[in-house]
Amino acid sequence: MDLAELVYAARTEAGLTQTQLAAAMGTSQSAVATWENGARTPGIDALERLAAACGKRLHITITAA
């Protein structure tokens, strides 16, 4: 699963619309849409706010390919 899919899954599992998530994060609906369609990648700060808004915790792991 790529990051765009994870953003979408976190939002929908939390039962939020893009507009509701954006409001909870202090960002725009269009920013959420660009993350979900893979056009842009959210930064760490945005990912932390996204996780909190969806009732989740952010964990970052780096592994060798």
Beta strands, then each sheet from edge to edge (+ up, - down):
end
